[in-house]
Amino acid sequence: MQSGNAALQEPASIRENFSRILSDYHPSAPLSSGGEQPHYGSAGGGGGGGGPLGVLPPSHSSGSDAAAGLTSGAFMGNFYADHPDVQQGVPWDEPPLDVMEDEEQQKMRRKKKSNMVKVFPFFFSFSCLIIFLTPIWTVVNLSADTNVVYWIGDWCKAVVVLPAFFVGAFSIQAQMKRPHKLTILITMLLPAGILLVTGDALASLASDRADQLRSTDCDTFKQKRDLQHAWEAAQKLYTKCLVDTVHSNNITMKQAKTVFRIEDCSEYKGGLAMHPSQWGYLKHLEDEYQCSGWCHVAQPVFTKKDVRDSCSVVVGAVFRAKIKRAALQVVSYDLFILMVVSIGNIMAGPHLRSMGIEW
């Protein structure tokens, strides 16, 4: 009878030991029923060498536990405590959630990169145009100023070709189908550098002209002296014309000065042919700034408006208050662009490389 009971208990003992193996049994935990505590050393049995016995994950069914007289999931707590990376309730033949999340993130990253590559060439070139539109327009506007043209020249209007860099950047990056570091840096830095040099040159020249023209000395430099001579020739012709008009029309000199200007004289075309640029510039100054005379205030020759100052002083003030100020704004703007591009290149590099973009 005792041998029969031992035979019945043997399968239960085997099932209990097997259940403990599946539950990652710890040798320190006591057996729920009597018997000798088993040891799980190596896959080769006995006490020989070899790697530890591979522990299988606990079964989702509770049949073996019930058969051994154990509560379902009695050893699951130890297993999950020792394996925090294993999520409860996840089938063992499915990949962990973190792996699935990584795959989803990679798909989203690839999709994001693809979308960025498609729109980046146009977005970058259009952004450059918007960024540089203000300094380009400022320099072009200054180059069209009559005072700048006469005293400095219109060479600075060459900046109108700078948008060609943006068109070239769009073409290159659209063909490469990815952002190109060298193209981006050249497209940002070269126009900024050209505008910076142009603005600095305009500011320097405007400062020099302001100091020279505000002086009452007509011998400051040749161009100023020549304009004084041209104005004297215009005044001489105008005075002679007034005298002839007074004699022929029997009016007073005061009436003649009020009614007639040099352009009303028959000799004007001949004198204009001798001083085309100077007389045209002096006429513009008298009409635009209500000044008369060049180095000193005098009777207006071209305009009928009331005048207050000599045109030389007025032009000097225009160079200092308008032209130099606008040129310095261009310089400051482009210095800011150069600083932002330099810092952005350093900071954006790691982020772009993490997206798989060569930088």
C-alpha positions as a Markdown table, in Angstrom:
| # | Residue | x | y | z |
|---|---|---|---|---|
| 1 | Met | 0.0 | 0.0 | 0.0 |
| 2 | Gln | 2.8 | 2.3 | 0.8 |
| 3 | Ser | 4.5 | 1.5 | -2.5 |
| 4 | Gly | 1.3 | 2.3 | -4.3 |
| 5 | Asn | 1.1 | 5.7 | -2.6 |
| 6 | Ala | 4.7 | 6.4 | -3.5 |
| 7 | Ala | 3.9 | 5.6 | -7.1 |
| 8 | Leu | 1.0 | 8.0 | -7.1 |
| 9 | Gln | 3.0 | 10.8 | -5.5 |
| 10 | Glu | 5.9 | 10.4 | -7.9 |
| 11 | Pro | 4.1 | 12.1 | -10.9 |
| 12 | Ala | 2.9 | 14.9 | -8.7 |
| 13 | Ser | 6.4 | 15.5 | -7.5 |
| 14 | Ile | 7.7 | 15.5 | -11.1 |
| 15 | Arg | 5.0 | 18.0 | -12.1 |
| 16 | Glu | 5.8 | 20.2 | -9.1 |
| 17 | Asn | 9.5 | 20.2 | -10.0 |
| 18 | Phe | 8.7 | 21.0 | -13.6 |
| 19 | Ser | 6.4 | 23.8 | -12.7 |
| 20 | Arg | 9.1 | 25.3 | -10.5 |
| 21 | Ile | 11.5 | 25.1 | -13.4 |
| 22 | Leu | 9.1 | 27.0 | -15.6 |
| 23 | Ser | 8.5 | 29.6 | -12.9 |
| 24 | Asp | 12.3 | 30.3 | -12.6 |
| 25 | Tyr | 12.4 | 28.6 | -9.2 |
| 26 | His | 14.9 | 30.1 | -6.7 |
| 27 | Pro | 16.8 | 27.6 | -4.7 |
| 28 | Ser | 16.3 | 29.6 | -1.5 |
| 29 | Ala | 12.5 | 29.2 | -1.8 |
| 30 | Pro | 11.2 | 26.2 | 0.2 |
| 31 | Leu | 9.2 | 23.5 | -1.4 |
| 32 | Ser | 5.5 | 23.6 | -0.8 |
| 33 | Ser | 5.5 | 19.9 | 0.1 |
| 34 | Gly | 8.1 | 17.7 | 1.6 |
| 35 | Gly | 10.9 | 16.4 | -0.3 |
| 36 | Glu | 14.4 | 17.2 | -1.2 |
| 37 | Gln | 15.1 | 20.6 | -2.8 |
| 38 | Pro | 16.2 | 20.1 | -6.5 |
| 39 | His | 19.1 | 21.8 | -8.0 |
| 40 | Tyr | 19.3 | 23.1 | -11.6 |
| 41 | Gly | 22.9 | 23.5 | -12.5 |
| 42 | Ser | 23.8 | 22.7 | -16.1 |
| 43 | Ala | 22.1 | 21.5 | -19.2 |
| 44 | Gly | 24.3 | 18.4 | -19.1 |
| 45 | Gly | 22.9 | 17.2 | -15.7 |
| 46 | Gly | 24.9 | 16.4 | -12.6 |
| 47 | Gly | 27.3 | 18.9 | -11.3 |
| 48 | Gly | 29.4 | 19.1 | -14.5 |
| 49 | Gly | 30.4 | 22.3 | -16.2 |
| 50 | Gly | 28.4 | 24.1 | -18.9 |
| 51 | Gly | 26.0 | 27.0 | -19.2 |
| 52 | Pro | 23.0 | 27.4 | -16.9 |
| 53 | Leu | 19.8 | 25.6 | -17.8 |
| 54 | Gly | 17.7 | 27.8 | -20.2 |
| 55 | Val | 14.7 | 29.0 | -18.3 |
| 56 | Leu | 11.5 | 28.9 | -20.3 |
| 57 | Pro | 8.9 | 31.5 | -19.8 |
| 58 | Pro | 5.9 | 30.4 | -17.6 |
| 59 | Ser | 3.0 | 28.9 | -19.4 |
| 60 | His | -0.2 | 30.9 | -19.7 |
| 61 | Ser | -2.2 | 27.8 | -18.8 |
| 62 | Ser | -2.6 | 26.8 | -15.2 |
| 63 | Gly | -3.0 | 23.1 | -15.8 |
| 64 | Ser | 0.4 | 22.0 | -14.5 |
| 65 | Asp | 0.1 | 24.2 | -11.4 |
| 66 | Ala | -3.4 | 22.8 | -10.6 |
| 67 | Ala | -2.2 | 19.3 | -11.2 |
| 68 | Ala | 0.6 | 19.8 | -8.7 |
| 69 | Gly | -1.8 | 21.3 | -6.2 |
| 70 | Leu | -0.4 | 24.9 | -6.6 |
| 71 | Thr | -2.2 | 28.1 | -7.0 |
| 72 | Ser | -2.2 | 29.4 | -10.6 |
| 73 | Gly | 0.7 | 31.8 | -11.2 |
| 74 | Ala | 2.2 | 31.1 | -7.7 |
| 75 | Phe | 5.7 | 31.8 | -9.0 |
| 76 | Met | 4.9 | 34.5 | -11.6 |
| 77 | Gly | 5.8 | 37.3 | -9.2 |
| 78 | Asn | 9.4 | 36.1 | -8.9 |
| 79 | Phe | 9.7 | 35.8 | -12.6 |
| 80 | Tyr | 8.4 | 39.3 | -13.5 |
| 81 | Ala | 10.5 | 40.8 | -10.6 |
| 82 | Asp | 13.7 | 39.2 | -12.1 |
| 83 | His | 12.7 | 40.1 | -15.7 |
| 84 | Pro | 11.4 | 43.7 | -15.7 |
| 85 | Asp | 11.7 | 43.9 | -19.5 |
| 86 | Val | 9.0 | 41.2 | -19.9 |
| 87 | Gln | 5.5 | 42.6 | -20.1 |
| 88 | Gln | 2.7 | 40.6 | -18.4 |
| 89 | Gly | 0.0 | 39.2 | -20.7 |
| 90 | Val | 2.1 | 39.5 | -23.9 |
| 91 | Pro | 2.4 | 36.3 | -26.0 |
| 92 | Trp | 5.9 | 35.0 | -26.1 |
| 93 | Asp | 5.8 | 34.6 | -29.9 |
| 94 | Glu | 5.2 | 38.4 | -30.4 |
| 95 | Pro | 7.9 | 41.1 | -30.4 |
| 96 | Pro | 8.1 | 43.3 | -27.3 |
| 97 | Leu | 6.2 | 46.7 | -27.5 |
| 98 | Asp | 9.4 | 48.7 | -27.4 |
| 99 | Val | 10.7 | 46.9 | -30.5 |
| 100 | Met | 7.4 | 47.7 | -32.3 |
| 101 | Glu | 7.6 | 51.3 | -31.1 |
| 102 | Asp | 11.1 | 51.6 | -32.5 |
| 103 | Glu | 9.9 | 50.3 | -35.9 |
| 104 | Glu | 7.1 | 52.8 | -35.9 |
| 105 | Gln | 9.5 | 55.6 | -35.0 |
| 106 | Gln | 11.8 | 54.6 | -37.8 |
| 107 | Lys | 8.9 | 54.6 | -40.3 |
| 108 | Met | 7.8 | 58.0 | -39.1 |
| 109 | Arg | 11.4 | 59.3 | -39.3 |
| 110 | Arg | 11.7 | 58.0 | -42.9 |
| 111 | Lys | 8.4 | 59.5 | -43.8 |
| 112 | Lys | 9.3 | 62.8 | -42.2 |
| 113 | Lys | 12.7 | 62.8 | -44.0 |
| 114 | Ser | 11.0 | 62.1 | -47.4 |
| 115 | Asn | 8.6 | 64.9 | -46.9 |
| 116 | Met | 11.3 | 67.3 | -45.9 |
| 117 | Val | 13.5 | 66.4 | -48.9 |
| 118 | Lys | 10.6 | 67.1 | -51.3 |
| 119 | Val | 9.8 | 70.6 | -50.0 |
| 120 | Phe | 13.2 | 71.7 | -48.7 |
| 121 | Pro | 14.7 | 73.1 | -52.0 |
| 122 | Phe | 11.8 | 75.4 | -52.6 |
| 123 | Phe | 11.4 | 76.3 | -49.0 |
| 124 | Phe | 15.1 | 77.1 | -48.5 |
| 125 | Ser | 15.3 | 79.3 | -51.7 |
| 126 | Phe | 12.1 | 81.1 | -50.9 |
| 127 | Ser | 13.2 | 81.8 | -47.3 |
| 128 | Cys | 16.5 | 83.2 | -48.6 |
| 129 | Leu | 14.7 | 85.5 | -50.9 |
| 130 | Ile | 12.5 | 86.8 | -48.1 |
| 131 | Ile | 15.5 | 87.2 | -45.7 |
| 132 | Phe | 17.6 | 89.1 | -48.2 |
| 133 | Leu | 14.9 | 91.1 | -49.8 |
| 134 | Thr | 15.1 | 94.0 | -47.3 |
| 135 | Pro | 18.9 | 94.6 | -47.6 |
| 136 | Ile | 18.9 | 94.1 | -51.4 |
| 137 | Trp | 16.0 | 96.5 | -51.8 |
| 138 | Thr | 17.6 | 99.1 | -49.5 |
| 139 | Val | 20.9 | 99.0 | -51.5 |
| 140 | Val | 19.1 | 99.2 | -54.8 |
| 141 | Asn | 17.0 | 102.1 | -53.6 |
| 142 | Leu | 20.1 | 103.9 | -52.5 |
| 143 | Ser | 21.7 | 103.3 | -55.8 |
| 144 | Ala | 18.8 | 105.1 | -57.5 |
| 145 | Asp | 19.1 | 108.2 | -55.3 |
| 146 | Thr | 20.2 | 111.2 | -57.4 |
| 147 | Asn | 22.8 | 112.3 | -54.8 |
| 148 | Val | 24.4 | 108.8 | -54.7 |
| 149 | Val | 24.5 | 108.6 | -58.4 |
| 150 | Tyr | 26.1 | 112.0 | -58.8 |
| 151 | Trp | 28.7 | 111.8 | -56.0 |
| 152 | Ile | 29.3 | 108.1 | -55.6 |
| 153 | Gly | 28.0 | 106.3 | -58.6 |
| 154 | Asp | 25.4 | 103.6 | -59.2 |
| 155 | Trp | 27.7 | 100.6 | -59.0 |
| 156 | Cys | 26.0 | 99.3 | -55.9 |
| 157 | Lys | 22.9 | 98.4 | -57.9 |
| 158 | Ala | 24.8 | 95.2 | -59.0 |
| 159 | Val | 23.3 | 93.5 | -55.9 |
| 160 | Val | 20.1 | 92.9 | -58.0 |
| 161 | Val | 21.9 | 89.7 | -59.3 |
| 162 | Leu | 22.0 | 88.1 | -55.8 |
| 163 | Pro | 18.7 | 86.3 | -56.2 |
| 164 | Ala | 20.5 | 84.2 | -58.8 |
| 165 | Phe | 22.2 | 82.4 | -55.9 |
| 166 | Phe | 18.8 | 81.3 | -54.6 |
| 167 | Val | 17.7 | 80.0 | -57.9 |
| 168 | Gly | 21.0 | 78.0 | -58.2 |
| 169 | Ala | 20.5 | 76.6 | -54.8 |
| 170 | Phe | 17.0 | 75.4 | -55.6 |
| 171 | Ser | 18.3 | 73.7 | -58.8 |
| 172 | Ile | 21.2 | 71.9 | -57.1 |
| 173 | Gln | 19.3 | 70.6 | -54.1 |
| 174 | Ala | 16.3 | 69.6 | -56.2 |
| 175 | Gln | 18.6 | 67.4 | -58.4 |
| 176 | Met | 20.4 | 66.0 | -55.4 |
| 177 | Lys | 17.1 | 65.3 | -53.6 |
| 178 | Arg | 18.6 | 66.3 | -50.2 |
| 179 | Pro | 19.9 | 69.3 | -48.4 |
| 180 | His | 23.5 | 70.0 | -49.4 |
| 181 | Lys | 25.6 | 71.7 | -46.7 |
| 182 | Leu | 28.1 | 73.5 | -49.0 |
| 183 | Thr | 25.3 | 74.8 | -51.2 |
| 184 | Ile | 23.3 | 76.1 | -48.2 |
| 185 | Leu | 26.3 | 77.8 | -46.6 |
| 186 | Ile | 27.4 | 79.5 | -49.9 |
| 187 | Thr | 23.8 | 80.6 | -50.6 |
| 188 | Met | 23.6 | 82.2 | -47.2 |
| 189 | Leu | 27.1 | 83.5 | -46.5 |
| 190 | Leu | 28.1 | 84.8 | -49.9 |
| 191 | Pro | 25.1 | 87.2 | -50.4 |
| 192 | Ala | 25.4 | 88.3 | -46.8 |
| 193 | Gly | 29.1 | 89.1 | -47.3 |
| 194 | Ile | 28.5 | 91.0 | -50.5 |
| 195 | Leu | 25.8 | 93.1 | -49.0 |
| 196 | Leu | 27.9 | 93.7 | -45.9 |
| 197 | Val | 30.9 | 95.0 | -48.0 |
| 198 | Thr | 28.6 | 97.1 | -50.2 |
| 199 | Gly | 26.8 | 98.6 | -47.2 |
| 200 | Asp | 30.1 | 99.3 | -45.4 |
| 201 | Ala | 31.5 | 101.0 | -48.5 |
| 202 | Leu | 28.4 | 103.2 | -49.0 |
| 203 | Ala | 28.4 | 104.2 | -45.3 |
| 204 | Ser | 32.1 | 105.2 | -45.5 |
| 205 | Leu | 31.7 | 107.2 | -48.7 |
| 206 | Ala | 28.5 | 108.8 | -47.4 |
| 207 | Ser | 30.3 | 109.9 | -44.3 |
| 208 | Asp | 33.2 | 111.4 | -46.3 |
| 209 | Arg | 30.8 | 113.3 | -48.7 |
| 210 | Ala | 28.8 | 114.6 | -45.7 |
| 211 | Asp | 31.8 | 116.2 | -44.1 |
| 212 | Gln | 33.1 | 117.6 | -47.4 |
| 213 | Leu | 29.8 | 119.0 | -48.6 |
| 214 | Arg | 28.7 | 120.6 | -45.3 |
| 215 | Ser | 31.9 | 122.8 | -45.5 |
| 216 | Thr | 31.4 | 126.2 | -47.0 |
| 217 | Asp | 34.8 | 125.9 | -48.6 |
| 218 | Cys | 34.3 | 125.2 | -52.3 |
| 219 | Asp | 37.8 | 124.0 | -52.8 |
| 220 | Thr | 37.3 | 120.9 | -50.6 |
| 221 | Phe | 37.6 | 118.6 | -53.7 |
| 222 | Lys | 37.4 | 119.0 | -57.5 |
| 223 | Gln | 33.9 | 117.7 | -58.0 |
| 224 | Lys | 32.5 | 120.2 | -55.6 |
| 225 | Arg | 34.5 | 123.0 | -57.2 |
| 226 | Asp | 33.3 | 122.1 | -60.7 |
| 227 | Leu | 29.7 | 122.2 | -59.6 |
| 228 | Gln | 30.2 | 125.6 | -58.1 |
| 229 | His | 31.6 | 126.8 | -61.5 |
| 230 | Ala | 28.6 | 125.2 | -63.3 |
| 231 | Trp | 26.2 | 127.1 | -60.9 |
| 232 | Glu | 28.0 | 130.4 | -61.6 |
| 233 | Ala | 27.6 | 129.9 | -65.3 |
| 234 | Ala | 23.9 | 129.2 | -64.8 |
| 235 | Gln | 23.5 | 132.4 | -62.7 |
| 236 | Lys | 25.4 | 134.5 | -65.2 |
| 237 | Leu | 23.1 | 133.3 | -68.1 |
| 238 | Tyr | 20.0 | 133.8 | -66.0 |
| 239 | Thr | 21.0 | 137.3 | -64.9 |
| 240 | Lys | 21.7 | 138.3 | -68.6 |
| 241 | Cys | 18.4 | 136.8 | -69.6 |
| 242 | Leu | 16.6 | 138.9 | -66.9 |
| 243 | Val | 18.2 | 142.1 | -68.0 |
| 244 | Asp | 17.2 | 141.5 | -71.6 |
| 245 | Thr | 13.7 | 140.6 | -70.6 |
| 246 | Val | 13.3 | 143.8 | -68.5 |
| 247 | His | 14.5 | 146.0 | -71.4 |
| 248 | Ser | 12.3 | 144.3 | -74.0 |
| 249 | Asn | 9.1 | 144.0 | -71.9 |
| 250 | Asn | 9.3 | 147.2 | -69.9 |
| 251 | Ile | 9.0 | 145.5 | -66.5 |
| 252 | Thr | 11.0 | 145.8 | -63.3 |
| 253 | Met | 13.8 | 143.4 | -62.3 |
| 254 | Lys | 11.8 | 142.3 | -59.3 |
| 255 | Gln | 8.9 | 141.4 | -61.5 |
| 256 | Ala | 11.2 | 139.5 | -63.9 |
| 257 | Lys | 12.8 | 137.5 | -61.1 |
| 258 | Thr | 9.3 | 136.5 | -59.8 |
| 259 | Val | 8.0 | 135.4 | -63.2 |
| 260 | Phe | 10.9 | 134.0 | -65.1 |
| 261 | Arg | 13.5 | 131.3 | -64.5 |
| 262 | Ile | 16.5 | 130.1 | -66.5 |
| 263 | Glu | 14.5 | 127.5 | -68.4 |
| 264 | Asp | 12.3 | 130.4 | -69.8 |
| 265 | Cys | 15.4 | 131.9 | -71.5 |
| 266 | Ser | 16.2 | 131.3 | -75.1 |
| 267 | Glu | 19.9 | 130.8 | -74.3 |
| 268 | Tyr | 19.1 | 127.9 | -71.8 |
| 269 | Lys | 19.5 | 125.1 | -74.3 |
| 270 | Gly | 22.9 | 126.2 | -75.4 |
| 271 | Gly | 24.1 | 126.5 | -71.8 |
| 272 | Leu | 22.6 | 123.1 | -70.9 |
| 273 | Ala | 24.6 | 121.5 | -73.7 |
| 274 | Met | 27.8 | 122.7 | -72.0 |
| 275 | His | 26.8 | 121.6 | -68.5 |
| 276 | Pro | 24.2 | 118.8 | -68.9 |
| 277 | Ser | 24.8 | 116.8 | -65.7 |
| 278 | Gln | 25.6 | 119.7 | -63.4 |
| 279 | Trp | 22.6 | 121.9 | -64.4 |
| 280 | Gly | 20.3 | 118.9 | -64.3 |
| 281 | Tyr | 21.6 | 118.0 | -60.8 |
| 282 | Leu | 21.3 | 121.7 | -59.6 |
| 283 | Lys | 17.7 | 121.8 | -60.9 |
| 284 | His | 16.8 | 118.6 | -59.0 |
| 285 | Leu | 18.3 | 120.0 | -55.8 |
| 286 | Glu | 16.4 | 123.3 | -56.0 |
| 287 | Asp | 13.1 | 121.6 | -56.8 |
| 288 | Glu | 13.5 | 118.7 | -54.3 |
| 289 | Tyr | 15.1 | 120.3 | -51.3 |
| 290 | Gln | 14.2 | 124.0 | -51.8 |
| 291 | Cys | 17.8 | 125.2 | -51.7 |
| 292 | Ser | 19.6 | 127.6 | -54.0 |
| 293 | Gly | 23.2 | 128.4 | -54.7 |
| 294 | Trp | 25.8 | 125.8 | -54.3 |
| 295 | Cys | 28.4 | 126.7 | -51.8 |
| 296 | His | 26.5 | 129.8 | -50.6 |
| 297 | Val | 22.8 | 130.8 | -50.5 |
| 298 | Ala | 21.8 | 132.8 | -53.5 |
| 299 | Gln | 18.8 | 133.8 | -55.7 |
| 300 | Pro | 17.0 | 130.6 | -57.1 |
| 301 | Val | 17.8 | 129.9 | -60.7 |
| 302 | Phe | 15.7 | 126.9 | -61.5 |
| 303 | Thr | 12.8 | 126.8 | -59.0 |
| 304 | Lys | 10.1 | 129.3 | -58.0 |
| 305 | Lys | 9.8 | 127.8 | -54.4 |
| 306 | Asp | 11.0 | 129.6 | -51.4 |
| 307 | Val | 14.6 | 128.6 | -50.5 |
| 308 | Arg | 16.4 | 128.5 | -47.1 |
| 309 | Asp | 19.9 | 127.0 | -47.4 |
| 310 | Ser | 22.7 | 126.5 | -49.9 |
| 311 | Cys | 22.4 | 123.2 | -51.8 |
| 312 | Ser | 25.9 | 122.0 | -50.7 |
| 313 | Val | 24.9 | 122.1 | -47.0 |
| 314 | Val | 21.6 | 120.4 | -47.7 |
| 315 | Val | 23.2 | 117.5 | -49.7 |
| 316 | Gly | 25.7 | 117.0 | -46.9 |
| 317 | Ala | 22.9 | 116.6 | -44.4 |
| 318 | Val | 21.1 | 114.1 | -46.8 |
| 319 | Phe | 24.3 | 112.0 | -47.0 |
| 320 | Arg | 24.6 | 111.9 | -43.2 |
| 321 | Ala | 20.9 | 111.5 | -42.2 |
| 322 | Lys | 19.6 | 109.3 | -45.0 |
| 323 | Ile | 22.3 | 107.5 | -47.0 |
| 324 | Lys | 24.8 | 106.7 | -44.3 |
| 325 | Arg | 22.1 | 105.6 | -41.9 |
| 326 | Ala | 20.5 | 103.3 | -44.4 |
| 327 | Ala | 23.9 | 101.8 | -45.3 |
| 328 | Leu | 24.6 | 101.1 | -41.7 |
| 329 | Gln | 21.3 | 99.4 | -41.3 |
| 330 | Val | 22.3 | 97.1 | -44.2 |
| 331 | Val | 25.6 | 96.4 | -42.4 |
| 332 | Ser | 23.9 | 95.5 | -39.1 |
| 333 | Tyr | 21.3 | 93.3 | -40.8 |
| 334 | Asp | 23.9 | 91.3 | -42.7 |
| 335 | Leu | 26.1 | 90.9 | -39.6 |
| 336 | Phe | 23.1 | 89.5 | -37.8 |
| 337 | Ile | 22.5 | 87.0 | -40.7 |
| 338 | Leu | 26.1 | 85.9 | -40.7 |
| 339 | Met | 25.9 | 85.3 | -36.9 |
| 340 | Val | 22.6 | 83.4 | -37.1 |
| 341 | Val | 23.9 | 81.2 | -40.0 |
| 342 | Ser | 27.1 | 80.4 | -38.1 |
| 343 | Ile | 25.3 | 79.4 | -34.9 |
| 344 | Gly | 22.6 | 77.6 | -36.8 |
| 345 | Asn | 25.1 | 75.5 | -38.7 |
| 346 | Ile | 26.7 | 74.3 | -35.4 |
| 347 | Met | 23.4 | 73.6 | -33.7 |
| 348 | Ala | 21.4 | 72.0 | -36.6 |
| 349 | Gly | 24.2 | 69.6 | -37.6 |
| 350 | Pro | 23.5 | 66.9 | -34.9 |
| 351 | His | 19.8 | 67.1 | -35.4 |
| 352 | Leu | 20.1 | 66.7 | -39.2 |
| 353 | Arg | 22.5 | 63.8 | -38.8 |
| 354 | Ser | 20.1 | 62.1 | -36.4 |
| 355 | Met | 17.5 | 62.2 | -39.2 |
| 356 | Gly | 19.9 | 60.4 | -41.6 |
| 357 | Ile | 20.7 | 63.6 | -43.6 |
| 358 | Glu | 24.4 | 64.0 | -44.6 |
| 359 | Trp | 25.7 | 67.2 | -42.9 |
